[in-house]
């Protein structure tokens, strides 16, 4: 079949018209999409700690990743104390295992204690936090849980839980002393957090972080985008909703606890529809 010059021009004009129609349709669809309210998807991860609680021995992180994928989660939060190795080879193995299973490594849960009059003890915990920040960076994890630490005047954790997380201050010292130690220590950790792009999330845990006022006092005093809040729904043992509301604007990660079958130390009946509205 031969095409005349007129045929080619007619086909070209038709093609141009079709392209214009397609572009116009795409524009209308884009404008229509802008009119629709955005509905960001909440991605749900599971903490490796959750798997550990069913056995006495530490469950390997690799197994947690495999099980999380089978159960349909979107990601895994890694508990540092559950790791068996800190070498870069091990960290890259975990990152690869998550990748091939379609999971994000979304949080790194660490332990530190800055609530001590000993400068040496505080420096030890600063060094530990900086090392963990570097591990989070190598794992590709964007946020890491940090704590204030406890007074440790109640040595047994079971007894601490019987006291609802409240313990006496160290004799001779005040909360004012404690807040100064914690703020100073976290400020020394922030340059590494910024360098690595890892947001430190101060959790409403025990010690000076037991109340929203305590958490906010530290975060607001430092005023850094690299120190925000890890919000644990299960660590406010009485009247949690106003307390969760107070910390929600600064929360970068929410740890949502459930108590089906009863908790290990206590159980809470949490209204998650209400918590979702707060968040």
C-alpha positions as CSV (number, residue, x, y, z in Angstrom):
1,X,0.0,0.0,0.0
2,X,1.4,3.4,-1.1
3,X,0.6,6.6,0.8
4,X,0.4,9.9,-0.9
5,X,1.7,13.1,0.7
6,X,-1.9,14.1,1.4
7,X,-2.5,10.7,3.2
8,X,0.6,11.3,5.4
9,X,-0.5,14.8,6.3
10,X,-3.9,13.6,7.2
11,X,-2.5,10.8,9.4
12,X,-0.2,13.3,11.0
13,X,-3.0,15.6,11.8
14,X,-5.1,12.8,13.3
15,X,-2.1,11.7,15.4
16,X,-1.7,15.3,16.7
17,X,-5.4,15.5,17.5
18,X,-5.2,12.1,19.3
19,X,-2.2,13.3,21.3
20,X,-4.0,16.5,22.3
21,X,-7.1,14.6,23.4
22,X,-4.9,12.2,25.5
23,X,-3.1,15.2,27.0
24,X,-6.4,16.9,27.8
25,X,-7.8,13.7,29.4
26,X,-4.7,13.3,31.5
27,X,-4.9,16.9,32.6
28,X,-8.6,16.4,33.6
29,X,-7.7,13.3,35.5
30,X,-4.8,15.0,37.3
31,X,-7.1,17.9,38.3
32,X,-9.8,15.5,39.5
33,X,-7.2,13.7,41.6
34,X,-6.2,17.0,43.2
35,X,-9.8,17.5,44.2
36,X,-9.9,14.2,46.1
37,X,-8.7,14.2,49.7
38,X,-5.4,12.4,50.0
39,X,-5.5,9.2,52.1
40,X,-1.9,8.2,53.0
41,X,-1.5,4.6,53.8
42,X,-0.4,3.7,57.3
43,X,2.3,1.1,57.0
44,X,2.2,-1.5,59.8
45,X,5.4,-3.2,61.0
46,X,6.1,-5.7,63.8
47,X,8.8,-5.5,66.4
48,X,11.3,-8.3,66.5
49,X,10.8,-8.2,70.3
50,X,7.3,-9.4,69.8
51,X,8.5,-12.8,68.4
52,X,11.1,-13.1,71.3
53,X,8.4,-13.1,73.9
54,X,7.1,-16.5,72.9
55,X,10.3,-18.3,73.8
56,X,13.0,-18.1,76.4
57,X,15.9,-17.8,73.9
58,X,16.4,-14.9,71.6
59,X,14.7,-15.5,68.3
60,X,17.1,-14.7,65.4
61,X,16.3,-11.4,63.6
62,X,16.4,-13.3,60.3
63,X,13.6,-15.6,61.5
64,X,11.6,-12.5,62.6
65,X,11.9,-11.0,59.1
66,X,10.8,-14.2,57.4
67,X,7.8,-14.6,59.7
68,X,6.8,-10.9,59.4
69,X,6.7,-11.3,55.6
70,X,4.6,-14.4,55.9
71,X,2.2,-12.7,58.2
72,X,1.7,-9.8,55.8
73,X,3.5,-7.0,57.7
74,X,5.1,-4.0,55.8
75,X,8.2,-3.8,57.9
76,X,10.2,-4.8,61.0
77,X,11.5,-2.8,64.0
78,X,14.7,-4.4,65.2
79,X,15.5,-4.7,68.9
80,X,19.3,-4.1,69.3
81,X,19.6,-6.5,72.3
82,X,18.2,-9.3,70.2
83,X,21.0,-9.0,67.6
84,X,23.7,-11.7,67.7
85,X,26.4,-9.6,65.9
86,X,27.2,-6.0,65.2
87,X,29.6,-6.5,62.2
88,X,28.8,-4.7,59.0
89,X,28.5,-8.0,57.2
90,X,25.7,-9.1,59.6
91,X,23.9,-5.8,59.2
92,X,24.0,-6.0,55.4
93,X,22.7,-9.6,55.6
94,X,19.7,-8.4,57.6
95,X,19.1,-5.5,55.2
96,X,19.2,-7.9,52.2
97,X,16.9,-10.4,53.9
98,X,14.3,-7.6,54.5
99,X,14.6,-6.4,50.9
100,X,14.1,-9.8,49.2
101,X,11.0,-10.3,51.5
102,X,9.6,-6.9,50.5
103,X,9.9,-5.4,54.0
104,X,11.2,-2.1,55.3
105,X,13.5,-2.0,58.3
106,X,11.7,0.9,59.8
107,X,12.9,1.3,63.4
108,X,15.8,0.4,65.7
109,X,15.0,0.0,69.4
110,X,17.9,0.6,71.6
111,X,18.6,1.0,75.4
112,X,20.6,3.6,77.1
113,X,20.6,5.3,80.5
114,X,21.7,8.9,81.0
115,X,20.1,9.2,84.4
116,X,23.3,8.9,86.4
117,X,25.5,11.3,88.3
118,X,28.5,9.5,87.0
119,X,30.0,11.3,84.0
120,X,31.8,8.1,83.0
121,X,28.6,6.1,82.9
122,X,26.8,8.8,80.9
123,X,29.7,8.9,78.4
124,X,29.6,5.1,78.1
125,X,25.9,5.4,77.1
126,X,26.6,8.3,74.8
127,X,29.2,6.2,73.0
128,X,26.7,3.3,72.8
129,X,24.0,5.5,71.3
130,X,26.4,6.9,68.7
131,X,27.5,3.4,67.8
132,X,23.8,2.3,67.5
133,X,23.1,5.3,65.3
134,X,25.8,4.3,62.9
135,X,24.3,0.7,62.8
136,X,20.9,2.1,62.0
137,X,22.4,4.1,59.1
138,X,24.1,0.9,57.7
139,X,20.8,-0.9,58.1
140,X,18.9,1.9,56.2
141,X,16.7,2.5,59.2
142,X,15.4,6.1,59.4
143,X,14.6,6.4,63.2
144,X,16.0,4.9,66.4
145,X,14.3,4.7,69.8
146,X,16.2,6.3,72.7
147,X,15.4,6.4,76.5
148,X,16.2,8.7,79.4
149,X,17.2,5.7,81.5
150,X,16.0,5.0,85.1
151,X,17.2,6.0,88.6
152,X,17.7,2.2,89.2
153,X,16.7,2.5,92.8
154,X,14.4,-0.5,92.2
155,X,16.7,-3.2,90.9
156,X,14.1,-5.8,90.0
157,X,12.0,-5.0,86.9
158,X,9.1,-7.1,88.1
159,X,9.0,-5.0,91.3
160,X,9.2,-1.8,89.2
161,X,6.1,-3.0,87.3
162,X,4.3,-3.7,90.5
163,X,5.1,0.0,91.4
164,X,3.6,1.1,88.1
165,X,7.0,2.3,86.8
166,X,7.5,4.7,89.6
167,X,10.7,4.6,91.6
168,X,12.4,6.8,94.2
169,X,15.1,9.3,93.0
170,X,18.7,8.5,93.7
171,X,19.4,9.9,97.2
172,X,20.9,13.3,97.1
173,X,19.8,14.2,93.6
174,X,16.7,15.7,92.1
175,X,14.7,15.6,88.8
176,X,16.4,18.9,87.9
177,X,19.8,17.1,88.0
178,X,18.4,14.3,86.0
179,X,17.0,16.4,83.2
180,X,20.3,18.2,82.9
181,X,22.2,15.0,82.5
182,X,19.7,13.6,79.9
183,X,19.6,16.8,77.8
184,X,23.4,17.2,77.8
185,X,23.9,13.6,76.8
186,X,21.4,13.6,74.0
187,X,22.8,16.9,72.6
188,X,26.2,15.0,72.3
189,X,24.5,12.3,70.3
190,X,22.7,14.6,67.8
191,X,25.7,15.5,65.5
192,X,26.0,11.8,64.6
193,X,22.2,11.5,64.1
194,X,22.3,14.4,61.7
195,X,25.3,13.1,59.9
196,X,23.6,9.7,59.4
197,X,20.1,11.0,58.8
198,X,18.7,9.0,61.6
199,X,16.0,10.7,63.7
200,X,16.3,9.8,67.4
201,X,12.9,9.2,68.9
202,X,12.7,9.7,72.7
203,X,10.2,7.1,74.0
204,X,7.7,7.6,76.8
205,X,9.4,4.9,78.8
206,X,10.3,4.7,82.4
207,X,12.5,7.2,84.3
208,X,12.1,10.8,83.3
209,X,10.2,9.7,80.2
210,X,7.4,8.2,82.1
211,X,5.2,11.2,81.6
212,X,4.4,13.3,78.5
213,X,5.6,16.4,80.4
214,X,9.0,14.7,81.0
215,X,9.4,13.7,77.3
216,X,8.4,17.1,76.0
217,X,10.6,19.0,78.4
218,X,13.7,17.2,77.0
219,X,12.6,17.4,73.3
220,X,11.5,21.0,73.5
221,X,14.7,22.0,75.4
222,X,16.9,20.6,72.6
223,X,14.8,21.8,69.7
224,X,16.3,19.7,67.0
225,X,14.6,18.0,64.0
226,X,16.9,15.0,64.8
227,X,15.3,14.5,68.2
228,X,11.5,13.7,68.1
229,X,9.3,11.2,69.9
230,X,8.8,7.4,69.7
231,X,5.3,7.0,71.1
232,X,4.4,3.8,72.9
233,X,0.7,3.4,73.4
234,X,1.2,0.9,76.3
235,X,3.5,2.9,78.5
236,X,0.9,5.3,80.0
237,X,-0.7,3.0,82.5
238,X,-3.5,5.4,83.6
239,X,-5.6,7.8,81.5
240,X,-3.6,7.4,78.3
241,X,-5.5,9.4,75.8
242,X,-4.7,13.0,76.8
243,X,-1.1,11.9,77.3
244,X,-1.0,10.4,73.8
245,X,-2.5,13.6,72.4
246,X,0.2,15.7,74.0
247,X,3.0,13.8,72.3
248,X,1.3,13.0,68.9
249,X,2.5,16.1,67.0
250,X,6.1,15.1,67.6
251,X,5.8,11.4,67.1
252,X,7.8,9.9,64.2
253,X,7.0,6.2,65.1
254,X,4.1,4.8,67.1
255,X,4.5,1.5,68.9
256,X,1.0,0.1,69.2
257,X,0.7,-2.6,71.9
258,X,-2.1,-5.2,72.2
259,X,-2.9,-7.4,75.2
260,X,-4.9,-10.3,73.8
261,X,-4.8,-13.1,76.3
262,X,-3.3,-10.8,78.9
263,X,0.0,-8.9,79.3
264,X,3.2,-10.1,80.9
265,X,3.3,-7.4,83.6
266,X,-0.1,-5.7,83.1
267,X,-2.9,-5.4,80.6
268,X,-4.5,-2.4,79.1
269,X,-7.9,-2.1,77.3
270,X,-6.9,0.4,74.6
271,X,-9.4,2.1,72.3
272,X,-7.5,2.0,69.0
273,X,-10.2,3.8,67.0
274,X,-9.8,6.7,69.4
275,X,-6.0,6.5,69.3
276,X,-6.2,6.5,65.5
277,X,-8.2,9.7,65.6
278,X,-5.6,11.2,67.9
279,X,-2.8,10.3,65.6
